[in-house]
Amino acid sequence: MTAQSPATGSTPNAQILPGRGKNLGLALLSFAITFWAWNMIAPLGVRYAGEMDLDPTQLSMIVATPVIVGSVGRIFTGALTDRFGGRIMFTILTAVSAIPVLLVMWAGTIGSYTLLLVFGFILGIAGTTFAIGIPFVNAWYDPAKRGFATGVFGAGMGGTALSSFFTPRFVTWFGYEATHIIIAVALIAVAIIVWFGMRDSPAWSPNTDSFIPKIAGAGKLAVTWQMAFLYAVTFGGFVAFSTYLPTYLNAIYGYDLSDAGARTAGFAIAAVIARPIGGWLSDRIGPATVLMISLGGAAVMAVVVAFQPPPEFAAGTTFVLMALFLGLGTGAVFTWVAQRSPAERVGSVTGIVGAAGGLGGYFPPLVMGATYNAEANNYTVGLSLLCATAVVAFLFTLFLRMRDRRAR
């Protein structure tokens, strides 16, 4: 059992640990490149649909499938990080992620929908690195700075923006196979950099509990499931939009692969910028307040999106605002996790919460594909469900805030 107490993860008197900035930067780098890999299929979804003659449901399946392992796998990754530390886990998973990238390339080259589903499932490994970074960063920063620090790390989800913008362009510039080889080489290069440059915090000590009791212990904490639900809505909403937006923009506005990818990248960048702001604000006004702003705004924006505002300015502004609200929420949730989780359980709690967030991003694309009204060319049903979910999460957050105030 780790010797850490709930208060640890910082040094006495909020001492600044030397090297924390460099290690935060390396964690951010590894997270960003693996998230790029995790999102390799979605920006090319329109290409796959055309080459393989896929219907909207089939397309939504290949877009959403990598999210499964990237979500559920975080439970295992978080628990393993508690035991082995961030340096080892970042190195291994960043390097291993290169393999499914190359397998996806092969499936696309031979035009096999079945293999694309199978290898897309394996590609989800790249999405598990999030559960490494939260406990790793928490151990480097004192509690008063963790909201901002985890928000900065979480900005690595901008890897999806990089993928949305550059992957289609790389295919145009270098070719389909070369694009995947470039990302695979980049993953291996970053893994080498991480191995030689990263260090675990001196405030961290391994939790040597066996896996099942560790997960069971995290599962017994109310905070785990409360934050899991809220992260499923906020981060799940971000993932859903990031993966399905190219398809949505193609169907509703007629944008081609590159144009849709560029606009999706803009969406992701807005969310990335908002995430550390959400963490920073949570350190100051409380994560519950920030979450309520986030969820209320997302609910309103879902209604606006359903009315299909005209391009470019109105639609662009709507999606950017949606991204900002969702980004604020993702930063707020993990500030709350850092504040309320026992230090020796942060990795395990993060794994479960992170899994919920990823799964929250898996189902919406399937719902969007299944509820698409081809005759009217709209996604009104799916967007209405998003609005309703955000409202429920808003009310739940309000309940938690009122309960916490009464308990003081």
Stockholm file with secondary structure:
# STOCKHOLM 1.0

chainA/1-408         MTAQSPATGSTPNAQILPGRGKNLGLALLSFAITFWAWNMIAPLGVRYAGEMDLDPTQLSMIVATPVIVGSVGRIFTGALTDRFGGRIMFTILTAVSAIPVLLVMWAGTIGSYTLLLVFGFILGIAGTTFAIGIPFVNAWYDPAKRGFATGVFGAGMGGTALSSFFTPRFVTWFGYEATHIIIAVALIAVAIIVWFGMRDSPAWSPNTDSFIPKIAGAGKLAVTWQMAFLYAVTFGGFVAFSTYLPTYLNAIYGYDLSDAGARTAGFAIAAVIARPIGGWLSDRIGPATVLMISLGGAAVMAVVVAFQPPPEFAAGTTFVLMALFLGLGTGAVFTWVAQRSPAERVGSVTGIVGAAGGLGGYFPPLVMGATYNAEANNYTVGLSLLCATAVVAFLFTLFLRMRDRRAR
#=GR chainA/1-408 SS CCCCCTTCSSCGGGCCCTTHHHHHHHHHHHHHHHHHHHTSSGGGHHHHHHHHTCCHHHHHHHHHTHHHHHHHHHHHHHHHHHHHCHHHHHHHHHHHTHHHHHHHHHHHHHTCHHHHHHHHHHHGGGGGGHHHHHHHHHHHSCGGGHHHHHHHHHGGGGHHHHHHHHHHHHHHHHCHHHHHHHHHHHHHHHHHHHHHHCCCCTTCCCCCSCHHHHHHHHHTCHHHHHHHHHHHHHHHHHHHHHHHHHHHHHHHHCCCHHHHHHHHHHHHHHHHHHHHHHHHHHHHHCHHHHHHHHHHHHHHHHHHHHTCCCTTHHHHHHHHHHHHHHHHHHHHHHHHHHHHSCGGGHHHHHHHHHHHHHHHHHHHHHHHHHHCBTTTTBCHHHHHHHHHHHHHHHHHHHHHHHHHHHHC
#=GC SS_cons         CCCCCTTCSSCGGGCCCTTHHHHHHHHHHHHHHHHHHHTSSGGGHHHHHHHHTCCHHHHHHHHHTHHHHHHHHHHHHHHHHHHHCHHHHHHHHHHHTHHHHHHHHHHHHHTCHHHHHHHHHHHGGGGGGHHHHHHHHHHHSCGGGHHHHHHHHHGGGGHHHHHHHHHHHHHHHHCHHHHHHHHHHHHHHHHHHHHHHCCCCTTCCCCCSCHHHHHHHHHTCHHHHHHHHHHHHHHHHHHHHHHHHHHHHHHHHCCCHHHHHHHHHHHHHHHHHHHHHHHHHHHHHCHHHHHHHHHHHHHHHHHHHHTCCCTTHHHHHHHHHHHHHHHHHHHHHHHHHHHHSCGGGHHHHHHHHHHHHHHHHHHHHHHHHHHCBTTTTBCHHHHHHHHHHHHHHHHHHHHHHHHHHHHC
//
